Amino acid sequence: MREGPQAGLRELDLLADEPSMRRYHPYPMAKADLLQRLGRFDEAAVQYRRALDFARTAPEKQLLRRRLTEVQGSIDQAESTESI
């Protein structure tokens, strides 16, 4: 994170083809967080949904739903600002 969210995304992308990452919910969650920090809310929402599909416990799912709700709020806000 020292070099910023874009650098973090590049590092995560290096792991994308690792079989162990395919169903590991922290991977898309981390990616979603970085995308959210970059203001790429639509992409972040996709990654939060993906993480939610892989999460196993109720607390994990609750956290991911909360983050997804935050991102969707940012999307709605951006869309309402654009329509003005």
DRENDO-1510 file (C-alpha; in Angstrom, 1 decimal, always signed):
<recs>
REC; n; res; u; v; w
REC; 1; MET; +0.0; +0.0; +0.0 .
REC; 2; ARG; +3.0; +2.3; +0.4 .
REC; 3; GLU; +3.0; +2.8; -3.4 .
REC; 4; GLY; -0.8; +3.3; -3.6 .
REC; 5; PRO; -3.8; +1.3; -4.7 .
REC; 6; GLN; -2.8; +1.0; -8.3 .
REC; 7; ALA; +0.5; -0.7; -7.4 .
REC; 8; GLY; -1.5; -3.0; -5.1 .
REC; 9; LEU; -3.7; -4.0; -8.0 .
REC; 10; ARG; -0.7; -4.8; -10.1 .
REC; 11; GLU; +0.6; -7.0; -7.4 .
REC; 12; LEU; -2.7; -8.8; -7.0 .
REC; 13; ASP; -2.9; -9.3; -10.7 .
REC; 14; LEU; +0.3; -11.3; -10.6 .
REC; 15; LEU; -1.5; -13.8; -8.4 .
REC; 16; ALA; -4.6; -14.0; -10.6 .
REC; 17; ASP; -3.6; -17.3; -12.3 .
REC; 18; GLU; -2.7; -19.0; -9.1 .
REC; 19; PRO; -5.2; -21.9; -8.6 .
REC; 20; SER; -5.2; -21.3; -4.8 .
REC; 21; MET; -6.7; -17.8; -5.4 .
REC; 22; ARG; -9.7; -18.9; -7.5 .
REC; 23; ARG; -12.0; -19.5; -4.5 .
REC; 24; TYR; -10.1; -17.7; -1.8 .
REC; 25; HIS; -12.5; -14.9; -0.8 .
REC; 26; PRO; -9.8; -12.5; +0.6 .
REC; 27; TYR; -8.3; -12.2; -2.9 .
REC; 28; PRO; -11.4; -10.6; -4.6 .
REC; 29; MET; -12.1; -8.7; -1.3 .
REC; 30; ALA; -8.6; -7.1; -1.4 .
REC; 31; LYS; -9.0; -6.3; -5.1 .
REC; 32; ALA; -12.4; -4.7; -4.4 .
REC; 33; ASP; -11.0; -2.6; -1.7 .
REC; 34; LEU; -8.2; -1.3; -3.9 .
REC; 35; LEU; -10.7; -0.6; -6.8 .
REC; 36; GLN; -13.0; +1.2; -4.3 .
REC; 37; ARG; -10.0; +3.4; -3.2 .
REC; 38; LEU; -9.4; +4.3; -6.9 .
REC; 39; GLY; -13.1; +5.2; -7.4 .
REC; 40; ARG; -13.7; +2.3; -9.7 .
REC; 41; PHE; -16.9; +1.4; -7.9 .
REC; 42; ASP; -18.6; -0.8; -10.6 .
REC; 43; GLU; -15.5; -3.0; -10.7 .
REC; 44; ALA; -15.3; -3.0; -6.9 .
REC; 45; ALA; -18.9; -4.2; -6.7 .
REC; 46; VAL; -18.2; -7.1; -9.0 .
REC; 47; GLN; -15.3; -8.2; -6.9 .
REC; 48; TYR; -17.2; -7.8; -3.6 .
REC; 49; ARG; -20.0; -10.0; -5.1 .
REC; 50; ARG; -17.4; -12.6; -6.1 .
REC; 51; ALA; -15.9; -12.6; -2.6 .
REC; 52; LEU; -19.4; -12.9; -1.1 .
REC; 53; ASP; -19.9; -16.1; -3.3 .
REC; 54; PHE; -16.8; -17.6; -1.7 .
REC; 55; ALA; -17.1; -16.5; +1.9 .
REC; 56; ARG; -18.0; -19.2; +4.3 .
REC; 57; THR; -18.9; -17.7; +7.7 .
REC; 58; ALA; -21.7; -15.3; +8.6 .
REC; 59; PRO; -19.3; -12.6; +9.9 .
REC; 60; GLU; -17.4; -12.6; +6.6 .
REC; 61; LYS; -20.6; -12.4; +4.6 .
REC; 62; GLN; -21.9; -9.6; +6.8 .
REC; 63; LEU; -18.7; -7.6; +6.2 .
REC; 64; LEU; -18.8; -8.2; +2.5 .
REC; 65; ARG; -22.5; -7.2; +2.3 .
REC; 66; ARG; -21.7; -4.0; +4.2 .
REC; 67; ARG; -18.8; -3.2; +1.8 .
REC; 68; LEU; -21.0; -3.9; -1.2 .
REC; 69; THR; -23.7; -1.6; +0.1 .
REC; 70; GLU; -21.1; +1.2; +0.5 .
REC; 71; VAL; -19.9; +0.7; -3.0 .
REC; 72; GLN; -23.4; +0.6; -4.4 .
REC; 73; GLY; -24.1; +3.9; -2.5 .
REC; 74; SER; -21.1; +5.4; -4.2 .
REC; 75; ILE; -22.3; +4.2; -7.6 .
REC; 76; ASP; -25.7; +5.7; -7.0 .
REC; 77; GLN; -24.2; +9.0; -5.8 .
REC; 78; ALA; -22.0; +9.2; -8.9 .
REC; 79; GLU; -24.9; +8.5; -11.2 .
REC; 80; SER; -27.1; +11.1; -9.5 .
REC; 81; THR; -24.3; +13.7; -9.8 .
REC; 82; GLU; -23.9; +12.9; -13.5 .
REC; 83; SER; -27.5; +13.5; -14.2 .
REC; 84; ILE; -27.5; +17.0; -12.8 .
</recs>
